Amino acid sequence: MHFSQTVNLFDAHSIISTLGLIGILAIIFMETGLLIGLFFPGDSLLFLAGVGASGAAAKVFDGVQIEIISLLIAAPLVAIIGSQTGYWIGAKYGVKLFDRPDGRIFNQKKVQATQKWLNKYGTGKALVLARFIPFVRTLINPMCGIVGVPAKKFFLWNVVGAVIWTQSVIGLGFFLGERIEGSVDKYLLPIVGLIIAISVLPVALEILREWRTKRHLS
């Protein structure tokens, strides 16, 4: 780890090249468990972590190499713990902290939107899908605590979602890192950009749908 370097916690490359596995796990926990993680990199961090465990790692991350087995075991565990923390915060403090009409992050409108999301997809599918959507994967955990999703049901789908999310995105990064080892500079940035665009797309579509609905009603 290169602690002499300045770390940019909003940049996946900086996190990995400076802090290595510890930095990856810390960001995963904060993004899934704490509100300060709302704007931290999620999908791009996991993808680049997979690259950091591949044959392309040394070239991409200034000699830093992530141990793949440790990454594959620790990442889902931290994602599970982070989400359980978020759920616990929502269940214990949700009414006091978030039941405010003027709350910018947590308010009754958000509670109703979460309830609608859970009703539309079912708890299991909603929690798994949320893992792949920025902001939603942070907010849905305390929201599930607020709306009263049963603890056992939340834990089950939290585990399933965490495993699917971390293993698939890390696996994709590792696979592509092995394949593009000799030409990583040419392909890496476009691939990361595509992953970020795909992950943000559902949020953008939801915002557009909401805007159109409001425009139609006005």
C-alpha positions in Angstrom: 0.0 0.0 0.0 1.3 3.5 -0.9 0.1 5.6 2.1 2.3 8.5 1.0 0.0 9.1 -1.9 -3.1 11.2 -1.5 -6.3 9.1 -1.6 -9.4 10.2 -3.5 -12.2 8.2 -1.9 -14.5 9.0 -4.8 -12.1 7.5 -7.4 -11.9 3.7 -7.6 -8.4 3.7 -9.1 -7.0 5.9 -6.3 -8.6 3.7 -3.6 -7.1 0.5 -5.0 -3.7 1.8 -5.9 -3.2 3.5 -2.6 -5.1 1.4 0.0 -5.5 -2.0 -1.7 -7.9 -4.5 -0.3 -8.5 -2.6 3.0 -9.6 0.4 1.0 -11.9 -1.6 -1.2 -13.6 -3.3 1.8 -13.9 0.0 3.7 -15.7 1.7 0.8 -18.0 -1.3 0.2 -19.0 -1.1 3.9 -19.6 2.6 3.9 -21.5 2.6 0.6 -23.9 -0.2 1.7 -24.2 0.8 5.4 -23.8 4.5 5.9 -25.2 7.6 4.3 -21.8 9.0 3.7 -21.3 6.2 1.2 -24.0 7.6 -1.1 -21.6 9.0 -3.6 -18.7 6.5 -3.3 -17.9 4.3 -6.3 -19.6 0.9 -6.1 -19.8 -1.0 -9.3 -16.7 0.6 -10.8 -14.8 -0.2 -7.6 -15.7 -3.8 -7.6 -14.9 -4.1 -11.3 -11.5 -2.5 -10.9 -10.9 -4.6 -7.9 -11.3 -7.6 -10.1 -8.9 -6.1 -12.6 -6.6 -5.5 -9.6 -6.5 -9.2 -8.9 -5.8 -10.1 -12.6 -2.7 -10.3 -14.7 -3.2 -6.6 -15.7 -3.0 -5.4 -12.0 0.6 -4.4 -11.9 0.3 -2.2 -15.0 -2.9 -0.6 -14.0 -2.4 0.0 -10.2 1.3 0.9 -10.0 2.4 -2.6 -8.8 -0.5 -3.2 -6.5 -1.9 -6.8 -6.7 -5.1 -7.8 -5.0 -5.3 -11.5 -3.8 -8.3 -12.8 -5.6 -9.4 -15.4 -3.0 -9.3 -12.9 -0.2 -11.3 -10.4 -2.4 -14.0 -12.9 -3.3 -14.5 -14.0 0.3 -14.2 -10.6 2.0 -16.2 -8.4 -0.4 -19.6 -10.2 0.0 -19.1 -10.5 3.8 -18.5 -6.7 4.1 -21.4 -6.0 1.8 -23.7 -8.1 4.0 -22.4 -6.4 7.2 -22.8 -3.0 5.7 -26.4 -3.6 4.6 -27.3 -5.1 8.0 -25.9 -2.0 9.6 -28.1 0.2 7.4 -31.1 -1.9 8.1 -30.4 -1.7 11.9 -30.1 2.1 11.7 -33.4 2.4 9.9 -35.2 0.0 12.2 -33.9 1.6 15.4 -33.7 5.3 14.5 -35.8 5.6 11.4 -38.9 7.1 13.0 -36.9 9.8 14.9 -34.5 10.7 12.2 -36.4 10.3 8.9 -40.0 11.0 9.6 -39.8 14.6 8.5 -41.8 16.2 5.7 -38.9 18.4 4.7 -36.1 15.8 5.0 -34.0 15.9 1.9 -32.8 12.3 2.0 -35.3 10.5 4.2 -38.9 11.6 4.3 -42.4 10.1 3.9 -42.1 10.4 0.1 -39.0 8.2 0.1 -40.6 5.8 2.5 -43.6 5.4 0.2 -41.4 5.1 -2.8 -39.5 2.3 -1.1 -42.7 0.5 -0.1 -43.9 0.8 -3.8 -40.5 -0.7 -5.0 -40.8 -3.6 -2.6 -44.4 -4.2 -3.5 -43.7 -4.1 -7.2 -40.8 -6.5 -7.3 -41.2 -8.4 -4.0 -38.6 -8.1 -1.2 -36.2 -10.6 -2.7 -36.0 -9.2 -6.2 -36.0 -5.6 -5.0 -33.0 -6.1 -2.7 -31.0 -8.0 -5.4 -31.8 -5.4 -8.1 -30.9 -2.5 -5.7 -27.4 -3.9 -5.4 -26.7 -2.8 -9.0 -28.2 0.7 -8.7 -26.2 3.6 -7.3 -27.8 5.5 -4.3 -30.6 2.8 -4.2 -28.2 0.2 -2.7 -27.3 2.7 0.1 -30.8 4.0 0.8 -32.9 0.8 0.5 -31.3 -0.8 3.6 -32.3 1.7 6.2 -35.6 2.1 4.4 -36.3 -1.6 4.7 -35.8 -1.1 8.5 -38.2 1.8 8.5 -41.0 0.1 6.6 -40.7 -3.0 8.7 -39.3 -5.7 6.4 -39.0 -8.8 8.6 -35.4 -9.2 9.8 -35.0 -12.8 8.7 -36.3 -12.0 5.2 -34.1 -9.0 4.9 -31.0 -11.0 6.0 -31.7 -13.8 3.5 -32.0 -11.5 0.5 -29.2 -9.3 1.8 -26.9 -12.3 1.6 -28.2 -13.4 -1.8 -27.9 -9.9 -3.3 -24.4 -9.3 -1.8 -23.0 -12.5 -3.2 -24.5 -12.0 -6.7 -23.4 -8.4 -6.8 -19.8 -8.8 -5.6 -19.0 -12.0 -7.3 -20.5 -11.1 -10.7 -18.9 -7.6 -10.9 -15.5 -8.7 -9.5 -15.6 -11.8 -11.7 -16.2 -9.6 -14.8 -13.3 -7.4 -13.9 -10.9 -10.3 -13.3 -11.9 -12.0 -16.5 -11.5 -8.9 -18.6 -8.2 -8.1 -16.8 -6.8 -11.4 -17.8 -8.0 -11.0 -21.4 -6.8 -7.5 -22.0 -3.6 -7.8 -20.0 -1.5 -6.7 -23.0 -3.7 -3.8 -24.1 -5.2 -2.6 -20.9 -4.7 1.1 -21.6 -6.8 0.8 -24.8 -9.8 -0.9 -23.3 -10.0 -0.3 -19.6 -11.4 3.3 -19.4 -14.1 2.7 -22.1 -15.2 -0.5 -20.2 -15.3 1.3 -16.8 -17.3 4.2 -18.4 -19.8 1.7 -19.9 -20.3 0.0 -16.5 -20.9 3.3 -14.8 -23.3 4.4 -17.5 -25.3 1.1 -17.2 -25.4 1.3 -13.4 -26.7 4.9 -13.5 -29.3 4.2 -16.3 -32.1 2.9 -14.0 -31.8 6.0 -11.8 -31.9 8.3 -14.8 -35.0 6.5 -16.3 -36.8 6.7 -12.9 -36.1 10.4 -12.7 -37.3 10.9 -16.3 -40.4 8.9 -15.6 -41.2 11.0 -12.5 -40.6 14.2 -14.4 -43.0 13.1 -17.2 -45.6 12.1 -14.7 -45.5 15.5 -12.9 -45.5 17.3 -16.2 -48.6 15.3 -17.3 -50.4 16.0 -14.1 -49.6 19.7 -14.0 
